Amino acid sequence: MPKLTAVNPSHTFLVGIDTGGTYTDAVVYDVDTGDVLSKSKVPTNHDDLGTCVSAALRNVIDESDVSSTQIDLVSVSTTLATNAIVEGAGRPAALITVGFDDAALDRGGLRQVLGQDPVISLNGGHSSHGQEITDLDISPLQRALRDIDHRVDAYAVVGTFSVRNPAHEQAVAEIIRVTTSKPVTCSHELSEQLNGPKRAVTALLNARLIALTHDLLVAVEASMTALGLTAPLMVVRGDGSLVSATFVRQRPIETILSGPAASVLGASVLGGVNDSVVADLGGTTTDVAVLAGGRPVFDVKGAVIGGHATMIDAIRVHTE
């Protein structure tokens, strides 16, 4: 794409980055004119995300004649979370259940998601009205943490009806943080729905993604600093909305289908289409979604990735 001879300094300029399983793409976009001023594509190096992100960013800044100080926002979409779940490549995590019997592990696809990851079951839990029905027994927790902590990078905690009363989840999470200093995901923070096993699936998948997503964001932030980019860093959620990098560090599961959501919205804006089928052919997955009235069609039941049903709002995408 030819370089612009002049750039209107009063315009709003955005940088968009998409880190996929095969390539990392970046563009500079002029919001006022709707023009893509420059674009770059470099191979994604999963062992060194910083290098590929930095190369893509540097290329688009150099090619656009827009200075780093003129960029108003940097937005990242990624298939990192989606691909990790599909490929079973998330970091190992332990699940702590409170008030669940063994049969609960066989519901909602929880047993399949667990695989070889450890489970610690504690007595406790609340009723559907939020009343404590059994005292929380943390006595097995400290011993279990000593036995399994070397095997995991993060923890997920789910309690019965914790969306009505999260006290037991919060108490367990605090003990884990103090004892291990590792990240903890509480199921009530991700969804207000009552289905305990499905909340457990969502929380466990989130815990597995925390370290992976942190590494990506660190790479993007380091590249921005090196290039003098001081604009806010935002990330595309699976429903197409933007959230802060801080938010995503705690809830990386929200970025499942981030890449396809960005593709659908980009097709609508750049292609000027309102009703269409959008196919995103990546190196790892092919994603197909629908635009209706200029907006993506959403999955009201929650995103299903790699056969795992979650409680995360996202566009309706068929992924192969």
Phi and psi in degrees as a GROMACS rama.xvg file:
@    title "Ramachandran Plot"
@    xaxis  label "Phi"
@    yaxis  label "Psi"
@TYPE xy
-67.7628  150.536  PRO-2
-75.1916  147.162  LYS-3
-73.8416  143.63  LEU-4
-81.3845  -22.8082  THR-5
-151.317  148.077  ALA-6
-124.406  130.68  VAL-7
-73.2184  113.169  ASN-8
-68.2303  -13.5082  PRO-9
-84.4302  -8.45229  SER-10
-76.1823  162.954  HIS-11
-100.416  125.021  THR-12
-116.961  134.982  PHE-13
-120.218  148.693  LEU-14
-110.569  128.546  VAL-15
-113.199  133.211  GLY-16
-123.87  133.435  ILE-17
-123.352  114.095  ASP-18
-99.2323  103.001  THR-19
-100.824  179.353  GLY-20
-68.7089  -27.1278  GLY-21
-110.95  -44.3317  THR-22
-128.691  152.056  TYR-23
-110.808  122.78  THR-24
-112.702  149.701  ASP-25
-142.693  147.662  ALA-26
-139.129  155.088  VAL-27
-110.556  128.289  VAL-28
-122.935  131.047  TYR-29
-92.821  109.477  ASP-30
-64.5278  -36.2889  VAL-31
-71.6427  -34.7394  ASP-32
-101.365  -16.8399  THR-33
76.9978  17.0271  GLY-34
-95.8946  141.322  ASP-35
-86.5962  112.475  VAL-36
-80.7978  -31.7902  LEU-37
-160.674  161.108  SER-38
-149.56  155.391  LYS-39
-146.591  145.013  SER-40
-135.406  123.891  LYS-41
-132.791  150.938  VAL-42
-61.9736  138.77  PRO-43
-78.7186  126.281  THR-44
-109.048  103.284  ASN-45
-68.2256  -20.1509  HIS-46
-85.0184  -12.5712  ASP-47
-150.616  70.9132  ASP-48
-62.0558  -31.7631  LEU-49
-59.3453  -40.4576  GLY-50
-66.0634  -45.3748  THR-51
-72.141  -38.243  CYS-52
-65.099  -43.7367  VAL-53
-62.2678  -41.4215  SER-54
-64.4525  -44.2504  ALA-55
-64.461  -42.3617  ALA-56
-64.3657  -47.3129  LEU-57
-61.169  -40.7858  ARG-58
-60.2017  -47.3864  ASN-59
-71.9331  -33.2406  VAL-60
-66.5553  -45.7788  ILE-61
-64.7528  -36.1536  ASP-62
-80.3142  -15.6702  GLU-63
-96.9364  -17.9321  SER-64
65.7966  14.9008  ASP-65
-99.3805  126.543  VAL-66
-77.1137  160.443  SER-67
-58.0126  -35.2747  SER-68
-73.1516  -14.259  THR-69
-89.8647  -8.21446  GLN-70
-76.8215  126.312  ILE-71
-94.5848  -20.8487  ASP-72
-159.568  140.89  LEU-73
-115.561  124.408  VAL-74
-120.152  133.347  SER-75
-116.47  128.609  VAL-76
-116.254  152.666  SER-77
-155.285  148.389  THR-78
-101.054  11.1247  THR-79
-57.0474  -50.0588  LEU-80
-66.4251  -44.521  ALA-81
-59.8328  -49.196  THR-82
-64.0345  -38.5987  ASN-83
-62.218  -40.1479  ALA-84
-70.5872  -44.8788  ILE-85
-61.6561  -40.0475  VAL-86
-90.6573  -2.6756  GLU-87
64.5548  35.0034  GLY-88
-103.726  11.8976  ALA-89
-68.9794  164.464  GLY-90
-74.9964  149.476  ARG-91
-63.4311  140.433  PRO-92
-142.449  154.369  ALA-93
-105.536  147.035  ALA-94
-107.717  128.18  LEU-95
-109.412  118.282  ILE-96
-104.977  145.008  THR-97
-125.97  113.931  VAL-98
83.1669  12.2759  GLY-99
-99.3779  141.901  PHE-100
-90.2136  171.578  ASP-101
-61.6684  -31.0304  ASP-102
-64.3564  -26.6939  ALA-103
-63.7815  -27.3985  ALA-104
-68.8706  -16.7724  LEU-105
-94.5982  6.40561  ASP-106
-110.849  154.204  ARG-107
65.7062  17.6974  GLY-108
73.2794  15.3242  GLY-109
-66.3102  -43.5869  LEU-110
-59.669  -40.6469  ARG-111
-64.4506  -41.2841  GLN-112
-67.498  -39.1334  VAL-113
-58.5444  -44.2667  LEU-114
56.1176  -123.035  GLY-115
-96.5811  2.11761  GLN-116
-68.5307  143.783  ASP-117
-73.9673  153.084  PRO-118
-126.693  134.262  VAL-119
-117.075  122.018  ILE-120
-105.456  126.681  SER-121
-118.221  148.256  LEU-122
-76.0992  146.487  ASN-123
149.63  -158.452  GLY-124
112.439  166.271  GLY-125
-128.276  163.703  HIS-126
-83.9894  175.064  SER-127
-65.9238  -13.5598  SER-128
-97.7007  3.7478  HIS-129
85.9927  10.4888  GLY-130
-90.1649  138.046  GLN-131
-65.9553  125.597  GLU-132
-104.705  -21.3421  ILE-133
-145.207  136.312  THR-134
-59.4632  142.45  ASP-135
-72.0584  123.355  LEU-136
-106.802  103.619  ASP-137
-95.2534  1.35332  ILE-138
-57.3351  -35.9867  SER-139
-76.632  -12.8985  PRO-140
-69.7468  -50.0146  LEU-141
-59.9984  -43.361  GLN-142
-64.3371  -42.8626  ARG-143
-65.3487  -38.3418  ALA-144
-61.8241  -39.0289  LEU-145
-63.2543  -33.1194  ARG-146
-78.6449  -32.7729  ASP-147
-111.779  -11.6841  ILE-148
-59.2311  -33.822  ASP-149
-69.5863  -12.6994  HIS-150
-95.8576  -11.2733  ARG-151
-128.761  158.564  VAL-152
-104.176  -14.7531  ASP-153
-160.973  171.325  ALA-154
-131.53  149.05  TYR-155
-123.586  138.448  ALA-156
-124.625  131.195  VAL-157
-136.795  132.331  VAL-158
-123.143  155.361  GLY-159
-65.1348  128.799  THR-160
51.9369  36.6776  PHE-161
-68.1461  -19.0586  SER-162
-70.605  -19.3591  VAL-163
-91.5464  -28.1545  ARG-164
-156.568  105.521  ASN-165
-87.2864  9.35517  PRO-166
-55.7642  -44.1072  ALA-167
-69.3359  -41.2334  HIS-168
-59.8041  -44.3045  GLU-169
-64.8816  -39.4947  GLN-170
-65.1297  -43.7867  ALA-171
-65.0765  -43.325  VAL-172
-60.575  -40.0002  ALA-173
-65.3395  -40.7921  GLU-174
-62.6982  -42.3668  ILE-175
-64.1895  -43.9886  ILE-176
-62.9098  -43.0506  ARG-177
-68.2531  -38.8527  VAL-178
-77.6203  -39.0184  THR-179
-113.09  -22.7629  THR-180
63.2199  17.8294  SER-181
-99.6539  156.475  LYS-182
-65.5332  145.268  PRO-183
-128.359  133.435  VAL-184
-108.749  123.813  THR-185
-97.8894  133.994  CYS-186
-63.4297  -32.8753  SER-187
-68.6973  -17.2135  HIS-188
-78.7718  -17.5704  GLU-189
-99.3935  -25.7953  LEU-190
-155.948  150.226  SER-191
-100.335  5.72863  GLU-192
-77.7621  153.816  GLN-193
-84.3524  -21.8484  LEU-194
-61.0986  100.991  ASN-195
-61.6454  -51.9485  GLY-196
-60.1105  -37.2998  PRO-197
-70.3984  -36.0104  LYS-198
-63.7295  -37.4895  ARG-199
-63.5576  -41.8122  ALA-200
-58.5328  -47.5925  VAL-201
-62.5566  -43.7882  THR-202
-66.9782  -40.7914  ALA-203
-66.2946  -43.3402  LEU-204
-62.3941  -38.963  LEU-205
-61.6645  -44.9013  ASN-206
-60.6207  -37.4938  ALA-207
-68.2048  -23.0045  ARG-208
-93.8566  -10.9459  LEU-209
-59.7193  -50.5393  ILE-210
-65.8827  -40.202  ALA-211
-61.7635  -46.7122  LEU-212
-68.1913  -37.7739  THR-213
-58.6392  -43.6971  HIS-214
-61.0555  -40.8903  ASP-215
-64.2186  -47.2363  LEU-216
-65.4188  -37.9396  LEU-217
-60.9679  -41.4102  VAL-218
-63.5386  -43.5509  ALA-219
-65.3845  -45.2127  VAL-220
-63.2606  -40.0534  GLU-221
-64.8592  -40.0634  ALA-222
-65.9898  -40.4528  SER-223
-62.417  -43.7279  MET-224
-61.8591  -44.0195  THR-225
-62.9727  -29.8697  ALA-226
-96.0049  2.1297  LEU-227
75.3879  22.2288  GLY-228
-85.0956  115.981  LEU-229
-109.841  7.46751  THR-230
-67.3905  156.67  ALA-231
-60.8439  146.42  PRO-232
-104.798  121.324  LEU-233
-122.685  159.652  MET-234
-128.267  141.352  VAL-235
-80.5671  124.946  VAL-236
-81.2448  172.525  ARG-237
-67.9094  -14.5022  GLY-238
-96.8713  4.84152  ASP-239
92.0968  -8.41597  GLY-240
-81.1907  165.427  SER-241
-105.313  138.585  LEU-242
-134.517  164.147  VAL-243
-73.7537  158.673  SER-244
-62.5021  -33.962  ALA-245
-61.5115  -43.861  THR-246
-60.0634  -45.9439  PHE-247
-68.7579  -29.2051  VAL-248
-60.7917  -33.6102  ARG-249
-88.8503  -28.4206  GLN-250
-130.354  60.9929  ARG-251
-63.8276  -21.0812  PRO-252
-59.9403  -23.5809  ILE-253
-65.6412  -15.4202  GLU-254
-93.3287  3.70622  THR-255
-61.8192  135.42  ILE-256
67.4405  18.2329  LEU-257
-59.3127  -47.8347  SER-258
-59.7615  -51.7147  GLY-259
-61.1123  -36.7549  PRO-260
-61.9819  -43.1389  ALA-261
-64.5769  -38.4405  ALA-262
-63.0894  -43.5582  SER-263
-64.3495  -46.266  VAL-264
-66.959  -37.8459  LEU-265
-63.8819  -40.2047  GLY-266
-62.3191  -39.2458  ALA-267
-64.1182  -45.2534  SER-268
-74.4231  -51.4347  VAL-269
-75.9836  -31.6529  LEU-270
-91.0392  -12.5906  GLY-271
65.4177  31.6092  GLY-272
-107.836  146.972  VAL-273
-110.722  -34.4938  ASN-274
-129.133  110.496  ASP-275
-165.212  168.222  SER-276
-104.906  129.139  VAL-277
-114.253  125.698  VAL-278
-112.142  128.9  ALA-279
-114.867  106.048  ASP-280
-95.7198  105.022  LEU-281
-103.261  178.401  GLY-282
-73.2256  -24.0028  GLY-283
-107.251  -44.1913  THR-284
-132.099  156.644  THR-285
-112.173  125.156  THR-286
-117.609  131.235  ASP-287
-121.804  127.92  VAL-288
-135.916  170.629  ALA-289
-122.942  135.759  VAL-290
-102.147  131.447  LEU-291
-133.988  118.722  ALA-292
64.3205  28.907  GLY-293
81.8537  2.96307  GLY-294
-125.531  145.138  ARG-295
-68.1139  147.47  PRO-296
-80.8796  132.061  VAL-297
-98.9655  155.386  PHE-298
-97.4913  104.748  ASP-299
-70.573  -16.7804  VAL-300
-89.1007  -6.18271  LYS-301
102.585  151.498  GLY-302
-69.4028  140.323  ALA-303
-113.405  117.215  VAL-304
-124.947  127.386  ILE-305
57.8828  29.7301  GLY-306
82.9363  0.70663  GLY-307
-100.694  121.107  HIS-308
-83.873  125.183  ALA-309
-114.837  174.84  THR-310
-107.221  27.2994  MET-311
-97.6251  128.674  ILE-312
-68.2708  132.663  ASP-313
-160.206  166.028  ALA-314
-66.3584  156.609  ILE-315
-80.8222  113.008  ARG-316
-130.07  136.25  VAL-317
-97.438  118.877  HIS-318
-114.745  130.199  THR-319
